[in-house]
Amino acid sequence: MMDTLIPLFPVGGMPGGTELIVILLIAVLLFGANKIPKLARSTGQAMGEFQKGREQVEAELEEMKEGATVDDDGNIVDEDGEILKTEAERETEASIDSSDSSSSSSSN
């Protein structure tokens, strides 16, 4: 009986060349060679949308720390009720930020 767990990737915790080839082979068998590029593309798009949403939430939290609040229309307003940023401006900034981060990551 085995009482100890054997690590999947014992040396360094990261898969090496042979392990990556085995993982790729299993992925091809499971999904088929035609679907893997579509799967990778949709995974990348989902990660991009998640990052964009995360950045929007972080921006809202940062502005709320500064004393601003979000009204029912999604606009960021200060204590006097003046609109600091509209929802459209925030979405534009988020799309610019996400395109900047995607272009900088693709240039690496």
C-alpha positions as CSV (number, residue, x, y, z in Angstrom):
1,M,0.0,0.0,0.0
2,M,1.3,3.4,-0.9
3,D,1.0,6.0,1.9
4,T,2.9,8.7,0.1
5,L,2.0,10.7,-2.9
6,I,4.2,10.6,-5.9
7,P,4.5,14.0,-7.7
8,L,3.4,14.2,-11.3
9,F,6.5,16.2,-12.3
10,P,9.1,15.2,-9.7
11,V,12.1,17.4,-10.7
12,G,11.5,21.1,-10.3
13,G,7.7,20.9,-10.5
14,M,7.6,21.9,-14.1
15,P,7.1,19.5,-17.0
16,G,10.1,19.0,-19.3
17,G,10.3,18.1,-23.0
18,T,9.1,14.5,-22.7
19,E,6.2,15.4,-20.4
20,L,5.1,18.2,-22.7
21,I,5.1,15.8,-25.7
22,V,3.0,13.3,-23.8
23,I,0.5,16.1,-22.7
24,L,0.3,17.4,-26.3
25,L,-0.3,13.8,-27.6
26,I,-3.1,13.3,-25.1
27,A,-4.7,16.7,-26.0
28,V,-4.6,15.7,-29.7
29,L,-6.2,12.4,-28.9
30,L,-8.9,14.0,-26.8
31,F,-9.8,17.0,-28.9
32,G,-8.5,16.2,-32.4
33,A,-5.9,18.1,-34.3
34,N,-8.5,20.4,-36.0
35,K,-10.0,21.7,-32.7
36,I,-6.9,22.5,-30.8
37,P,-6.2,25.9,-32.5
38,K,-9.9,26.9,-31.9
39,L,-9.6,25.7,-28.3
40,A,-6.4,27.8,-27.8
41,R,-8.0,30.8,-29.4
42,S,-11.2,30.7,-27.3
43,T,-9.1,30.2,-24.2
44,G,-7.0,33.2,-25.0
45,Q,-10.1,35.3,-25.6
46,A,-11.7,34.2,-22.4
47,M,-8.5,35.1,-20.5
48,G,-8.5,38.5,-22.2
49,E,-12.1,39.2,-21.2
50,F,-11.4,38.0,-17.6
51,Q,-8.4,40.4,-17.4
52,K,-10.4,43.3,-18.8
53,G,-13.1,42.7,-16.2
54,R,-10.5,42.4,-13.5
55,E,-8.9,45.7,-14.5
56,Q,-12.3,47.5,-14.5
57,V,-13.0,46.2,-11.0
58,E,-9.6,47.3,-9.8
59,A,-10.1,50.8,-11.4
60,E,-13.5,51.1,-9.7
61,L,-12.0,50.1,-6.3
62,E,-9.2,52.6,-6.7
63,E,-11.6,55.4,-7.4
64,M,-13.8,54.4,-4.6
65,K,-10.8,54.6,-2.2
66,E,-10.4,58.2,-3.4
67,G,-13.9,59.0,-2.2
68,A,-15.8,58.5,-5.5
69,T,-18.9,56.2,-5.8
70,V,-20.6,54.4,-8.7
71,D,-24.2,55.6,-9.4
72,D,-27.1,53.5,-10.8
73,D,-26.0,54.3,-14.4
74,G,-22.5,53.0,-13.8
75,N,-21.0,56.5,-13.8
76,I,-18.3,57.3,-11.2
77,V,-19.4,60.4,-9.2
78,D,-17.7,62.4,-6.5
79,E,-19.2,63.4,-3.1
80,D,-21.0,66.4,-4.7
81,G,-22.7,64.2,-7.3
82,E,-20.5,65.5,-10.2
83,I,-19.7,62.8,-12.8
84,L,-16.0,62.0,-12.8
85,K,-16.1,59.3,-15.4
86,T,-19.0,57.9,-17.4
87,E,-19.4,54.2,-17.9
88,A,-18.5,54.6,-21.6
89,E,-15.2,56.3,-20.7
90,R,-14.3,53.5,-18.3
91,E,-15.0,50.9,-20.9
92,T,-12.9,52.8,-23.5
93,E,-10.0,53.0,-21.0
94,A,-10.3,49.3,-20.2
95,S,-10.3,48.4,-23.9
96,I,-7.2,50.6,-24.4
97,D,-5.5,49.1,-21.4
98,S,-6.2,45.5,-22.5
99,S,-5.0,46.2,-26.0
100,D,-1.8,47.8,-24.6
101,S,-1.2,44.8,-22.4
102,S,-1.9,42.3,-25.2
103,S,0.4,44.2,-27.6
104,S,3.2,44.4,-25.0
105,S,2.9,40.6,-24.2
106,S,3.0,39.7,-27.9
107,S,6.1,41.7,-28.4
108,N,8.0,39.8,-25.7
